[in-house]
Amino acid sequence: MPQFLHAHATHPDAHLALALAGAQIEAQRAALGPRSRWQPSIGWLYLTEAYVDAADSLLTEAQQRWPGVQWLGASGVGVCASGVEYFDEPALSLMLADLPAEQFHLFSGRQPLGHWPAALAQLHGDPNNSDLQALITDLAGHVSSGYVFGGLAAGRKQAIHIADGVWHGGLSGVAFGAGIGISSRVSQGCQALGATRRISACEGQWLTELDGQPALDCLLQDLALPLPTAGGDLREAVPRLRRCLAGLSEPQQGTARRSDYGAEVTVRHLMGIDPARRAVAVGEQLHVGQLLSFCERNPEAARRDLLRICTELRDEAEDRAALASNGSSPIAGALYISCAGRGGSHFGAPSAELQWIRHALGDVPLTGFFAAGEIAHDKLYGYTGVLTVFLKHH
């Protein structure tokens, strides 16, 4: 069964942080016992922006410390590990595993996926690429499950992603074969403010009508704000409008009028309003027939949904595993990619999000980062968390 080891560290010097993490890995390796033949083959390395300038040399050092390991990762505004996050500070988080080399394949602009028989894939990408959704959809079509997961590199000034090299632009990642046991879920972070409506008129990103009613009127109704024709002043509504978002889904994905979102909903920013046309601009190309509900970020809804997916993943792992008599976790390791807007104090306390995951899954090795966008199924999400677990038994 695969063995995962993980470590994390913060230090003003990036290479000293890697040395601290390396010492943690070697201590865990020694704890496996003298008979252990653990030889890592794949590693994940996530960095905060403070270390981006050192990314090339950090990757070189990691390759020298652990020969034969293929590395992937990305930069984020924060990185995470089991029960802890580092946000807006110099830090790194890494994880190593001894997966069979024939069961995974790293890809990038220099080394494409090609016809490698992938069951699913993890992606990292550049948030400034205008063709991201098309690239994600294309890659999802190349894996047998149709499922890809991951996130967009993040940084306030610069962002990079890693796949046995440091990359800017495009996508990179790793494809997994059917012999690796992996389960993954999306956790939403927003809650609908009102009804789910059908887009009945739109022009590009401009939403003009919902269920035959002016889009701006529907938005103000959901926010319990007065219409301008009734004496309201939109300037007073601007602070509330700035917090509002739009949740989009397709009709065939269901029309349940619920406040909690599922994976079928993608959340996008509102870009502006046009009072004269009673229209609302959404950060997405729209089409007639789509379903839309206005929403806001909601920490309680996010916490509830995160615990739901943790429970589902744990139950699935237990169902698929022949549990050891000592009751050890059936999960070998985990990856968590969360929206940059969920990190820090959003959940009321530092590291609260990662502590909930550890409480629900147990103290399993985990690494990840806070991204500029999250990837799951064949979509680019926002304000979500994507949790993926590797199973001990498959």
C-alpha positions in Angstrom: 0.0 0.0 0.0 1.3 3.6 -0.7 3.0 5.5 2.1 2.7 9.3 2.2 4.9 11.6 4.3 4.4 15.3 4.7 6.1 18.4 6.1 5.7 22.1 6.3 7.8 25.1 7.5 8.0 28.8 7.6 11.3 30.8 7.6 12.5 34.1 6.0 15.0 32.0 4.0 13.3 29.6 1.5 16.2 27.1 1.6 16.2 27.0 5.4 12.5 26.3 5.3 13.1 23.4 2.9 15.8 22.1 5.2 13.4 22.2 8.1 10.8 20.3 6.1 13.4 17.8 5.0 14.3 17.1 8.6 10.7 16.4 9.3 10.4 14.0 6.3 13.6 12.1 7.4 12.3 11.8 11.0 9.1 10.3 9.7 11.1 8.0 7.4 13.1 6.7 10.3 9.9 6.1 12.2 8.8 3.6 9.5 11.5 1.3 10.9 14.7 -0.3 9.7 12.8 -2.8 7.5 11.1 -0.1 5.5 11.9 0.1 1.9 10.0 3.4 1.3 11.4 5.1 -1.8 9.4 8.1 -2.8 8.6 8.5 -6.5 6.3 11.6 -6.6 6.3 14.8 -4.5 4.1 17.9 -4.2 5.6 21.2 -3.4 3.5 24.3 -2.6 5.0 27.7 -1.9 3.8 31.1 -0.8 4.6 34.1 -3.0 7.6 35.1 -0.8 9.4 32.0 -2.2 8.5 32.4 -5.9 11.8 34.0 -6.8 13.6 31.0 -5.3 11.3 28.4 -7.0 13.9 27.1 -9.5 16.6 26.6 -6.9 14.1 25.1 -4.4 13.0 22.6 -7.0 16.7 21.7 -7.8 17.4 21.2 -4.1 14.3 19.0 -3.6 15.4 16.9 -6.6 18.9 16.5 -5.0 17.5 15.7 -1.5 15.2 13.0 -2.9 16.7 11.5 -6.1 14.2 9.9 -8.5 11.2 12.0 -7.2 9.1 13.8 -9.8 7.8 17.0 -8.5 4.6 19.1 -9.1 3.1 22.0 -7.3 2.2 25.7 -7.4 2.5 29.0 -5.6 -0.4 30.4 -3.6 -1.3 33.3 -1.3 -1.2 30.6 1.3 -0.2 27.0 1.8 -1.8 24.3 3.9 -0.9 21.1 5.7 -2.6 18.8 8.2 -4.5 21.1 10.6 -2.6 24.3 9.7 -2.4 27.0 7.1 0.2 29.7 6.4 -1.3 32.8 4.9 0.6 35.8 3.6 3.9 34.6 5.2 7.0 32.9 3.8 6.2 29.2 4.0 6.1 25.9 2.1 4.3 22.6 2.4 5.3 19.3 0.8 4.3 15.7 0.6 6.1 12.6 -0.8 4.6 9.3 -1.8 5.9 5.9 -3.1 3.3 5.5 -5.9 4.2 3.0 -8.6 6.0 4.9 -11.4 3.9 3.3 -14.1 0.7 4.6 -12.5 1.4 8.4 -12.9 2.7 10.7 -15.6 3.7 14.4 -15.2 2.8 16.7 -18.1 3.5 20.3 -19.0 4.0 22.5 -22.1 7.3 20.7 -22.6 6.0 17.2 -22.0 2.3 16.9 -23.1 0.0 14.2 -21.8 -0.4 12.7 -25.3 -2.1 9.3 -25.3 -1.0 8.2 -21.8 -3.9 6.1 -20.4 -5.1 8.4 -17.7 -8.0 7.7 -15.3 -8.0 11.2 -13.9 -5.6 14.1 -13.5 -4.5 16.9 -11.2 -4.0 20.3 -12.8 -2.2 23.5 -11.9 -2.6 26.6 -14.1 -1.8 30.2 -14.7 -4.8 32.4 -13.8 -3.9 34.9 -16.5 -4.5 32.5 -19.3 -7.7 33.4 -21.1 -8.2 29.9 -22.5 -8.2 28.1 -19.2 -11.7 26.7 -19.3 -11.2 25.4 -22.8 -7.9 23.8 -21.7 -9.5 22.2 -18.7 -12.4 20.8 -20.7 -10.0 19.4 -23.3 -7.9 17.7 -20.6 -11.0 16.3 -18.9 -11.9 14.7 -22.3 -8.5 12.9 -22.3 -9.0 11.0 -19.0 -11.3 8.0 -18.8 -13.3 9.3 -15.8 -13.8 12.8 -17.2 -12.7 14.1 -13.9 -9.8 16.5 -13.3 -9.0 18.5 -10.1 -6.6 21.1 -9.0 -6.2 24.9 -8.9 -4.8 28.0 -10.3 -1.5 29.3 -9.0 -1.9 32.5 -7.0 0.1 35.5 -6.0 -0.5 39.2 -5.7 2.4 40.0 -8.1 3.5 36.7 -9.6 2.5 33.1 -9.8 4.1 29.9 -10.9 3.3 26.2 -11.2 5.7 23.2 -11.1 5.9 20.0 -13.1 9.6 18.9 -13.0 10.2 22.5 -14.0 8.9 25.9 -13.0 6.2 27.2 -15.4 4.4 30.4 -16.3 1.3 30.2 -18.4 -0.8 27.3 -19.6 -1.5 24.1 -17.5 0.7 21.4 -16.0 0.0 18.5 -13.7 0.0 14.8 -13.2 -2.2 12.1 -14.7 -3.0 9.0 -12.6 -3.7 5.5 -13.8 -6.6 3.3 -12.8 -4.4 1.5 -10.3 -4.3 4.5 -7.9 -7.2 4.7 -5.5 -8.4 8.4 -5.5 -11.6 10.0 -4.4 -12.3 13.8 -4.7 -15.1 16.2 -3.8 -16.0 19.9 -4.2 -17.1 22.0 -1.2 -19.0 25.2 -2.0 -18.5 28.4 0.0 -21.5 30.5 -1.0 -25.2 30.5 -0.2 -28.1 31.6 -2.4 -29.9 34.8 -1.4 -33.1 34.0 -3.2 -34.8 31.9 -5.9 -33.1 30.1 -8.8 -34.2 31.8 -12.0 -33.9 31.1 -15.7 -31.9 33.5 -17.8 -34.5 34.7 -20.4 -32.4 37.5 -22.0 -28.7 38.3 -22.1 -26.0 39.8 -24.2 -22.5 38.4 -23.7 -21.7 39.0 -20.0 -24.7 41.4 -19.6 -27.7 39.7 -17.8 -30.8 41.6 -18.8 -33.8 39.4 -17.8 -34.5 36.6 -15.4 -37.8 34.8 -15.8 -38.9 37.7 -17.9 -38.1 40.3 -15.2 -35.4 42.9 -15.3 -32.2 41.4 -13.9 -31.4 44.4 -11.7 -34.9 44.3 -10.2 -34.4 40.6 -9.3 -31.1 41.3 -7.7 -32.4 44.1 -5.6 -35.4 42.0 -4.6 -33.1 39.2 -3.4 -31.0 41.7 -1.4 -34.2 43.2 0.1 -33.2 46.6 -1.3 -35.7 49.1 -2.7 -36.0 49.6 -6.5 -34.9 53.0 -7.8 -38.4 53.7 -9.1 -39.7 53.3 -5.6 -37.4 56.0 -4.2 -34.4 53.9 -3.5 -30.8 55.2 -4.0 -28.5 52.7 -5.7 -25.5 54.5 -4.3 -26.5 53.4 -0.9 -26.8 49.8 -2.1 -23.3 49.7 -3.6 -21.6 48.1 -0.5 -24.1 45.3 -0.5 -23.9 44.9 -4.3 -20.1 44.5 -4.1 -20.5 41.5 -1.8 -23.0 39.8 -4.1 -22.1 37.0 -6.6 -23.9 34.9 -9.1 -24.3 31.1 -9.0 -24.7 29.5 -12.5 -25.8 26.1 -13.6 -27.3 24.3 -16.6 -31.0 23.2 -16.7 -30.2 19.5 -17.1 -28.3 19.7 -13.8 -31.5 20.2 -11.8 -33.6 23.1 -10.7 -33.7 22.5 -7.0 -34.5 25.8 -5.2 -32.1 25.4 -2.3 -29.8 27.7 -0.4 -26.8 25.3 -0.3 -25.0 24.8 -3.6 -23.8 21.5 -5.0 -20.9 20.8 -7.5 -23.2 21.7 -10.4 -23.0 25.4 -9.5 -20.2 27.7 -10.6 -19.9 31.0 -8.8 -18.8 34.2 -10.6 -18.3 37.8 -9.7 -20.8 40.6 -10.5 -18.8 43.1 -12.6 -21.3 46.0 -12.6 -24.8 47.2 -13.1 -26.5 49.4 -15.7 -29.5 51.1 -14.1 -30.8 52.5 -17.4 -31.1 49.0 -18.9 -31.9 47.4 -15.5 -29.0 45.0 -16.3 -26.3 43.2 -14.3 -22.8 42.3 -15.7 -21.5 38.8 -14.7 -17.9 37.6 -15.0 -18.9 34.8 -17.4 -20.3 34.5 -20.9 -24.0 33.9 -20.4 -26.6 32.1 -22.5 -30.4 32.0 -22.5 -31.7 29.0 -20.6 -29.0 28.9 -17.9 -30.1 28.9 -14.3 -28.9 31.7 -12.0 -29.2 32.6 -8.4 -27.6 35.6 -6.6 -25.5 34.6 -3.7 -23.0 35.7 -1.0 -20.0 34.0 0.6 -21.2 32.3 3.8 -18.8 30.8 6.4 -21.4 28.7 8.0 -22.6 27.2 4.7 -18.9 26.6 3.7 -18.2 24.9 7.0 -21.3 22.7 6.7 -20.5 21.7 3.2 -16.8 21.0 4.0 -17.8 18.6 6.8 -20.2 16.9 4.4 -17.6 16.1 1.8 -15.1 15.0 4.5 -17.7 12.6 5.8 -18.5 11.3 2.3 -14.8 10.8 1.5 -14.1 9.0 4.8 -17.2 6.8 4.4 -16.2 5.9 0.8 -12.7 5.1 1.8 -13.9 2.8 4.6 -16.3 1.1 2.3 -13.6 0.4 -0.2 -10.9 -0.7 2.3 -10.4 -3.8 4.3 -9.7 -1.9 7.5 -6.8 -3.1 9.7 -7.7 -4.4 13.1 -6.0 -1.5 14.8 -8.6 0.8 13.2 -6.1 3.0 11.3 -7.4 5.4 8.7 -8.0 3.9 5.2 -6.7 7.3 3.8 -3.0 7.3 2.9 -2.8 11.0 2.0 -4.8 14.0 1.0 -4.6 17.2 -1.2 -6.6 20.3 -0.4 -6.9 23.3 -2.7 -9.0 26.1 -1.3 -10.0 29.5 -2.7 -7.7 32.4 -1.6 -10.9 34.1 -0.4 -11.5 31.4 2.2 -8.1 31.5 3.9 -7.0 33.5 6.9 -9.8 34.8 9.2 -12.8 34.0 6.9 -13.8 31.1 9.1 -13.3 33.0 12.3 -9.9 31.8 13.3 -6.5 31.0 11.6 -6.3 27.4 10.3 -10.0 26.7 11.2 -10.6 25.3 7.8 -7.7 22.8 8.0 -8.5 21.9 11.6 -12.0 20.9 10.5 -10.6 18.6 7.8 -8.2 17.0 10.3 -11.0 16.4 12.8 -13.1 14.8 10.1 -10.5 12.7 8.3 -8.1 12.1 11.1 -4.4 13.1 11.2 -3.6 12.0 7.6 -0.7 13.5 5.6 -2.0 16.5 3.7 -0.7 19.3 1.6 -2.2 22.0 -0.6 -2.5 25.7 -1.3 -4.9 28.7 -1.5 -5.6 29.2 -5.2 -6.8 31.9 -7.6 -9.5 29.4 -8.8 -10.3 25.8 -8.1 -10.7 22.9 -10.7 -13.0 19.9 -10.3 -14.9 17.7 -12.7 -14.3 19.7 -15.9 -15.0 23.2 -14.5 -13.2 26.2 -13.1 -14.7 27.1 -9.8 -14.5 30.0 -7.3 -14.9 30.3 -3.5 -14.7 26.5 -3.2 -12.5 23.9 -1.6 -11.4 20.7 -3.5 -10.5 17.8 -1.3 -8.9 14.7 -2.8 -7.8 11.6 -0.9 -5.5 8.7 -1.8 -6.7 5.3 -0.5 -4.5 2.8 1.2 -6.5 -0.1 -0.4 -7.8 -0.1 -4.0 
